């Protein structure tokens, strides 16, 4: 649109210049050189009178066609760029597909009448719509009507003051959070470090909570597990893995069950649409996040989690997980 406006402005300027060039020249004191000899007194008086006489408007000298500002109007409007095809365009496309009766004829030939919903009926007609600038003004006016009230939703989540040095060098530092070109060392190192710190703190919290029950949390490779000591009560595996690898845990689960060890799988619901589910592998519990089902990120959450278990342990689950 900006390019079209520039072209229209240039075209209008060329028209004005052409009109000015076609107008007859008028005598003016600007045309008298300061080096010319002094004019006679009578002629000088006549020139002074011409200077004091009001000049006619420039458009009275123009001998070309009148200049219109319609060229400055946007040729590609906001509704045209953001809305779908017009009824005429839809009819033309349907005709090309062999349905001269329009889109309705196409639907009649392809969609059974038994599954069709009744047509929607509108009480009135739509107006001509807004231009892009009018739409932006309208949205800003609506946004200005919002009122901020104190919210008591959250119970435990409170706004905190973040020191400027931490905010700028950590929270607002793109080297820590951006996903743009992660193969660059400067960006990838910051992301990996932030993820490592987060995972390390999460494991520390799990270890601290488990320590009160005299349970030791150990991070190890699945193939290196040793059940010979009889001190393992359960294992947690990621399926698929953090780096996207898909391992076959069937034998691992059998070995764990043979030693009386329970297996928990942290899994990805979207991946399970094509992978073998944890229940068929033999896992006792499956956990994960439902954010993968098209839920917006929401600045990191919170998102709904899921916890599924076998029939053997369903009576041990809390009666209500979400309050």
Protein Blocks (a to p, Z undefined) as FASTA:
>chain_A
ZZmmmmmmmmmmmmmmmmmmmpccdddfklpcfkbccddfklmmmmmmmmmpccddfklm
pcbdcddfklmpcfbdfklmmmccdfklmmmmmmmnopanbjmlmmmmmmcfklpccddd
dfbdcdebjafklmmmmmmmmmmmpccdddfehihpacddddfklmmmmmmmmklmpcgh
klbmklmmmmmmmmmmmmmmmmmmmmmmmmmnopacddddfklpcfklopafbdcddddd
fkopacdfklmmmmmmmnopacdddddfklmmmmccfklnopabdcddfklnopafkloi
acdddddddfklmmmpcfblbZZ
